[in-house]
Amino acid sequence: MRRRTMVRGLATGTAVGLAGCITRNDDDEPNGEEPIDPDGEDEGTLRVATYSSLLAGEQSAGEWLAEAFEDAYPDATLEWVVPESGIDHYVQRARYHAEIDVDVFLGVTVDQLVRIDTTLASRLFGSLERGRLEHAGRVRDDLAFEEPHDRAIPFGTGYVSLVYDERDLETPATFADLLEDAYEDALLTQDPRYSRPGRAFLLWTIAAYGEDYLEFWRSLAANGVEIRDRWSDAYLGDYLEGERPMVVSYSTDRVGAITADRNLDRHQVATLEESGYRTTEAIAIFEATTKRELAYQFVDFVLSREIQAELATRNVQFPAVTDEYVDLEGQFEMAAVEPEESVAFDYEELYDDLGNWLVEWEATIID
């Protein structure tokens, strides 16, 4: 009999939905119980933290992935956990030595690893034992995070770009085009302090303008850019409701639009300067997991040929593995746009500068 796939949502410090967030008193004794095997077993319940959009919709990527994993490992159950504040939920728990009661994080980015390393004295995720991963060698070399502790392995990637309505706007070719009268009061973006695509768009402008990026943002603000807290607010809310004709989103947008049977006139993709900012998502295993063996089974499973191909369409992102290990066809191959050039800052650059960039942007645009 199939186990029910469970989903839990967590607010910071408080759980909402099915269950509460358990805290641990560090003075508690184990009451004579047997010590837990640090490698765990390849059965039982694996708790995987992720972001909400992975589980959105009746046929979500997350629900499909959980069912596929439970089919492959019938003695296991996958339980999704969606922390309201994302990785910060676990950063704060680690700061105050509270229990980390999940095993895997699906969707960690390089800037989130920087956030962990600039906040915590200890590591939240353990270094990967790549010898335990049969499929680790399939991952594209250019997606490697190259961070000092080798904690995360990519499972998908995408390119932040502009999505626009061609009935209202001509295709913008450069960042400078966005400052023209034709794009006045047209653009929706997201707050880089809270949003992945919003942060990627900021970094993309920094890559384009260098030290002059704030001047570009002042001009963008003067031309009427609107900033929302999250991608869902900007895209699922205002853009799809027709509030504005352009939004910061992803170059795979048309894949999702076809699936949702939306008018493709409103789902055109602009790759400014023939480029896009690459955002790679990875899997990491929590240092404190008691299900290490099952966690490694899950990581390897996500990198398998069938899962990589299916996630591309369902999660609307490019696979992390090389072409020889994935078969893409149909609407993804037809509709996804891969920019001529990808832009991305690496771990060391973000470690040195991301915090300052965010402070400068906030002082200039928000304050």
C-alpha positions as CSV (number, residue, x, y, z in Angstrom):
1,M,0.0,0.0,0.0
2,R,1.3,3.4,-0.9
3,R,2.2,5.7,2.0
4,R,0.6,9.1,1.9
5,T,3.1,11.8,0.9
6,M,3.1,14.4,3.6
7,V,3.7,18.1,3.3
8,R,4.4,20.4,6.2
9,G,4.7,24.2,6.2
10,L,6.9,26.0,8.8
11,A,6.8,29.6,9.9
12,T,9.9,30.9,11.6
13,G,10.0,29.2,14.9
14,T,6.4,28.0,14.5
15,A,4.9,25.2,12.4
16,V,1.6,25.8,10.6
17,G,-0.6,23.1,9.2
18,L,-0.2,19.5,10.2
19,A,2.3,19.6,13.1
20,G,4.4,21.8,15.4
21,C,8.1,22.5,15.2
22,I,9.9,20.4,17.8
23,T,12.6,22.1,19.9
24,R,15.2,20.3,21.9
25,N,16.5,21.0,25.4
26,D,20.3,20.5,25.2
27,D,20.3,19.4,28.8
28,D,18.0,16.4,28.0
29,E,19.5,13.0,28.6
30,P,18.9,10.1,26.2
31,N,17.1,8.1,28.9
32,G,19.1,5.0,28.3
33,E,18.1,4.7,24.6
34,E,20.5,3.2,22.1
35,P,22.6,5.7,20.2
36,I,21.3,6.6,16.7
37,D,23.3,5.1,13.8
38,P,24.8,8.3,12.1
39,D,24.4,6.7,8.7
40,G,20.8,5.8,9.3
41,E,19.0,3.2,7.1
42,D,17.6,3.1,3.6
43,E,14.0,2.9,5.0
44,G,11.6,5.0,7.1
45,T,10.6,8.6,6.6
46,L,12.9,11.1,4.9
47,R,12.1,14.8,5.6
48,V,13.0,17.1,2.8
49,A,12.8,20.8,3.0
50,T,12.1,22.8,-0.2
51,Y,10.4,25.9,-1.6
52,S,6.6,26.3,-2.0
53,S,6.4,26.5,-5.8
54,L,7.9,22.9,-6.1
55,L,4.6,21.8,-4.5
56,A,2.2,24.1,-6.2
57,G,-0.7,22.8,-8.3
58,E,-2.4,19.4,-8.5
59,Q,0.3,17.8,-10.6
60,S,3.3,19.5,-8.9
61,A,6.9,18.5,-9.4
62,G,7.2,17.7,-5.7
63,E,4.2,15.4,-5.5
64,W,5.3,13.5,-8.6
65,L,8.9,13.3,-7.3
66,A,7.7,11.9,-3.9
67,E,5.6,9.3,-5.6
68,A,8.4,8.2,-7.9
69,F,10.8,8.0,-5.0
70,E,8.4,5.9,-2.9
71,D,7.8,3.6,-5.9
72,A,11.6,3.1,-6.2
73,Y,12.0,2.7,-2.4
74,P,8.8,1.0,-1.1
75,D,10.1,0.9,2.5
76,A,10.6,4.7,2.5
77,T,8.2,7.7,2.9
78,L,9.1,11.2,1.7
79,E,7.7,14.0,3.8
80,W,8.0,17.5,2.3
81,V,8.7,20.5,4.7
82,V,8.2,24.1,3.4
83,P,9.7,26.6,5.8
84,E,8.1,30.0,5.4
85,S,11.4,31.8,5.5
86,G,13.3,29.3,3.5
87,I,16.9,28.5,4.5
88,D,16.8,31.3,7.1
89,H,14.5,29.1,9.2
90,Y,17.3,26.6,9.7
91,V,20.0,29.2,10.0
92,Q,18.1,30.7,12.9
93,R,17.5,27.3,14.5
94,A,21.2,26.5,14.2
95,R,22.1,29.9,15.8
96,Y,20.1,29.1,18.9
97,H,21.1,25.4,19.0
98,A,17.5,24.2,18.3
99,E,16.9,20.8,16.8
100,I,17.2,20.5,13.0
101,D,14.5,17.9,12.4
102,V,14.8,17.6,8.6
103,D,17.3,15.5,6.5
104,V,17.7,17.1,3.1
105,F,17.3,20.6,1.6
106,L,16.2,20.5,-2.1
107,G,16.8,23.9,-3.8
108,V,19.8,25.4,-2.0
109,T,21.7,28.1,-4.0
110,V,25.2,29.4,-3.8
111,D,24.1,32.7,-2.3
112,Q,22.3,30.7,0.4
113,L,25.5,28.9,1.3
114,V,27.1,32.3,1.6
115,R,24.3,33.4,3.9
116,I,25.0,30.3,6.1
117,D,28.7,30.8,6.2
118,T,28.5,34.5,7.0
119,T,26.0,33.9,9.8
120,L,26.9,30.6,11.5
121,A,30.1,29.5,13.2
122,S,29.3,25.9,12.4
123,R,28.1,24.2,9.2
124,L,24.5,23.5,8.6
125,F,25.1,21.0,5.9
126,G,27.7,18.2,5.8
127,S,30.3,17.7,3.2
128,L,29.1,15.2,0.5
129,E,30.7,11.8,0.3
130,R,30.6,11.7,-3.5
131,G,31.7,8.1,-3.5
132,R,28.3,7.2,-2.2
133,L,26.6,8.8,-5.3
134,E,26.6,6.7,-8.4
135,H,25.3,9.6,-10.6
136,A,27.5,12.4,-9.2
137,G,29.8,12.3,-12.3
138,R,26.8,13.2,-14.6
139,V,26.5,16.8,-13.3
140,R,27.7,19.6,-15.6
141,D,31.1,20.9,-14.6
142,D,30.0,24.5,-15.2
143,L,27.3,24.3,-12.5
144,A,29.7,23.4,-9.7
145,F,29.4,25.8,-6.7
146,E,33.1,25.5,-6.0
147,E,32.6,26.4,-2.4
148,P,35.1,25.3,0.3
149,H,33.2,22.5,2.0
150,D,31.6,20.7,-1.0
151,R,28.1,20.5,0.6
152,A,25.8,20.7,-2.4
153,I,25.3,19.0,-5.7
154,P,23.2,20.7,-8.5
155,F,20.0,19.1,-9.7
156,G,18.7,21.9,-11.9
157,T,19.5,25.3,-13.3
158,G,17.7,28.2,-15.0
159,Y,18.3,31.7,-16.3
160,V,16.7,34.8,-15.0
161,S,15.4,36.9,-17.8
162,L,12.5,39.2,-18.7
163,V,9.1,37.9,-19.7
164,Y,6.9,40.4,-21.5
165,D,3.7,40.9,-23.5
166,E,4.5,41.4,-27.1
167,R,1.1,43.0,-27.7
168,D,2.2,46.0,-25.6
169,L,6.0,46.1,-25.9
170,E,8.8,45.6,-28.3
171,T,11.6,43.2,-27.3
172,P,14.1,45.0,-25.1
173,A,17.7,44.1,-26.2
174,T,19.7,45.8,-23.5
175,F,19.5,47.1,-20.0
176,A,19.6,50.6,-21.3
177,D,16.4,49.9,-23.2
178,L,14.5,49.6,-19.9
179,L,15.2,53.2,-19.2
180,E,13.5,54.4,-22.4
181,D,10.1,56.0,-22.4
182,A,8.7,52.9,-24.2
183,Y,9.2,50.9,-21.0
184,E,8.0,53.5,-18.5
185,D,5.8,51.9,-15.8
186,A,6.2,48.5,-17.5
187,L,8.6,46.4,-15.4
188,L,7.8,44.3,-12.3
189,T,10.7,42.9,-10.3
190,Q,11.3,41.3,-6.9
191,D,13.1,42.5,-3.8
192,P,16.6,41.0,-3.8
193,R,16.7,40.7,0.0
194,Y,13.9,38.1,-0.1
195,S,13.6,36.7,-3.6
196,R,15.9,34.5,-5.6
197,P,15.0,35.9,-9.1
198,G,15.0,39.4,-7.6
199,R,18.5,38.8,-6.2
200,A,19.6,37.3,-9.5
201,F,18.3,40.4,-11.4
202,L,20.3,42.7,-9.1
203,L,23.4,40.6,-9.6
204,W,22.9,40.6,-13.3
205,T,22.8,44.4,-13.3
206,I,26.0,44.5,-11.2
207,A,27.7,42.2,-13.8
208,A,26.5,44.6,-16.5
209,Y,27.3,48.0,-14.9
210,G,30.0,47.2,-12.3
211,E,30.3,50.1,-9.8
212,D,27.7,52.1,-11.6
213,Y,24.9,49.6,-10.9
214,L,23.2,52.0,-8.4
215,E,23.0,54.7,-11.0
216,F,21.2,52.2,-13.3
217,W,18.8,51.4,-10.5
218,R,18.1,55.1,-9.8
219,S,17.2,55.5,-13.4
220,L,15.1,52.3,-13.4
221,A,13.2,53.6,-10.4
222,A,12.7,57.0,-12.1
223,N,11.2,55.1,-15.0
224,G,8.6,53.5,-12.8
225,V,9.9,50.0,-11.9
226,E,7.6,48.3,-9.3
227,I,9.2,46.0,-6.7
228,R,7.4,43.1,-5.0
229,D,8.6,41.0,-2.1
230,R,8.5,37.7,-3.9
231,W,8.4,36.1,-7.3
232,S,4.9,34.8,-6.6
233,D,3.6,38.3,-5.8
234,A,5.1,39.8,-9.0
235,Y,4.4,37.0,-11.4
236,L,1.5,34.9,-10.2
237,G,-0.2,38.0,-8.8
238,D,0.3,41.2,-10.7
239,Y,1.8,40.0,-14.0
240,L,-0.7,37.2,-14.7
241,E,-3.5,39.6,-13.6
242,G,-2.4,42.1,-16.3
243,E,-1.2,44.8,-14.0
244,R,2.0,45.3,-16.0
245,P,3.4,44.0,-19.3
246,M,6.9,42.9,-18.2
247,V,8.2,40.9,-15.2
248,V,11.6,39.5,-14.1
249,S,11.2,35.7,-14.3
250,Y,12.9,32.8,-16.1
251,S,13.8,32.0,-19.7
252,T,11.9,28.7,-19.4
253,D,8.7,30.6,-18.8
254,R,7.0,29.4,-22.0
255,V,7.3,25.8,-20.9
256,G,5.0,26.5,-18.0
257,A,2.8,28.8,-20.0
258,I,2.1,26.0,-22.5
259,T,1.3,23.5,-19.7
260,A,-1.1,26.0,-18.3
261,D,-2.6,26.8,-21.7
262,R,-1.9,30.5,-21.5
263,N,-1.8,33.0,-24.3
264,L,1.9,32.9,-25.5
265,D,1.7,36.5,-26.7
266,R,2.1,37.4,-23.1
267,H,4.9,34.9,-22.5
268,Q,7.8,36.2,-24.7
269,V,11.3,36.0,-23.3
270,A,13.9,38.8,-23.5
271,T,17.6,37.9,-22.9
272,L,19.2,41.3,-22.3
273,E,22.6,41.6,-23.9
274,E,21.9,38.1,-25.3
275,S,22.5,36.8,-21.7
276,G,20.7,35.6,-18.6
277,Y,21.7,35.3,-15.0
278,R,22.2,31.6,-14.2
279,T,20.6,30.4,-11.0
280,T,21.5,26.8,-10.1
281,E,19.6,24.8,-7.5
282,A,21.3,22.0,-5.5
283,I,20.6,19.4,-2.9
284,A,22.4,19.3,0.4
285,I,22.2,16.9,3.4
286,F,21.9,18.3,6.8
287,E,24.8,17.6,9.1
288,A,22.4,16.5,11.9
289,T,20.4,13.9,9.8
290,T,19.8,10.5,11.3
291,K,18.8,9.2,7.8
292,R,22.1,9.6,6.0
293,E,21.8,6.4,3.9
294,L,18.3,7.3,2.8
295,A,19.3,10.9,2.1
296,Y,22.1,9.7,-0.2
297,Q,19.7,7.4,-2.0
298,F,17.3,10.4,-2.5
299,V,20.1,12.6,-3.9
300,D,21.3,9.9,-6.3
301,F,17.7,9.3,-7.4
302,V,17.1,13.0,-8.3
303,L,20.2,12.8,-10.6
304,S,18.9,9.7,-12.5
305,R,18.0,10.0,-16.1
306,E,14.2,9.7,-15.8
307,I,13.9,12.1,-12.9
308,Q,16.1,14.8,-14.5
309,A,14.0,14.7,-17.7
310,E,10.7,14.8,-15.9
311,L,11.7,17.6,-13.5
312,A,12.8,19.8,-16.4
313,T,9.2,20.1,-17.6
314,R,7.4,19.9,-14.2
315,N,9.8,22.2,-12.4
316,V,10.4,24.3,-15.5
317,Q,14.2,24.4,-15.4
318,F,17.1,22.9,-17.3
319,P,18.6,19.6,-16.0
320,A,21.8,19.7,-14.1
321,V,23.3,16.6,-15.9
322,T,25.0,16.6,-19.2
323,D,23.1,15.9,-22.4
324,E,24.1,12.3,-22.7
325,Y,22.3,11.5,-19.4
326,V,19.0,13.2,-20.1
327,D,16.4,13.0,-22.9
328,L,14.6,16.3,-23.5
329,E,11.9,16.5,-26.1
330,G,8.5,17.9,-26.7
331,Q,7.4,21.2,-25.3
332,F,10.5,21.8,-23.2
333,E,12.9,21.5,-26.1
334,M,10.6,23.6,-28.2
335,A,9.8,26.4,-25.7
336,A,12.7,26.8,-23.3
337,V,15.2,29.6,-24.2
338,E,18.8,29.2,-23.3
339,P,20.7,32.5,-23.6
340,E,23.8,32.8,-25.7
341,E,25.8,33.8,-22.6
342,S,25.2,32.9,-19.0
343,V,26.2,35.3,-16.2
344,A,26.9,34.2,-12.6
345,F,29.0,35.3,-9.6
346,D,30.8,32.5,-7.9
347,Y,31.0,31.7,-4.2
348,E,34.1,33.8,-3.4
349,E,32.7,36.9,-5.1
350,L,29.4,36.6,-3.3
351,Y,31.1,35.9,0.0
352,D,33.1,39.1,-0.3
353,D,30.5,41.4,-1.8
354,L,26.9,40.2,-1.7
355,G,26.1,41.6,1.8
356,N,27.5,45.1,0.8
357,W,25.6,45.1,-2.5
358,L,22.3,44.4,-0.7
359,V,22.9,47.1,1.9
360,E,23.8,49.6,-0.8
361,W,20.8,48.7,-2.9
362,E,18.4,48.9,0.1
363,A,19.8,52.3,1.1
364,T,19.5,53.6,-2.5
365,I,16.2,52.2,-3.6
366,I,14.2,51.3,-0.5
367,D,15.2,54.0,1.9
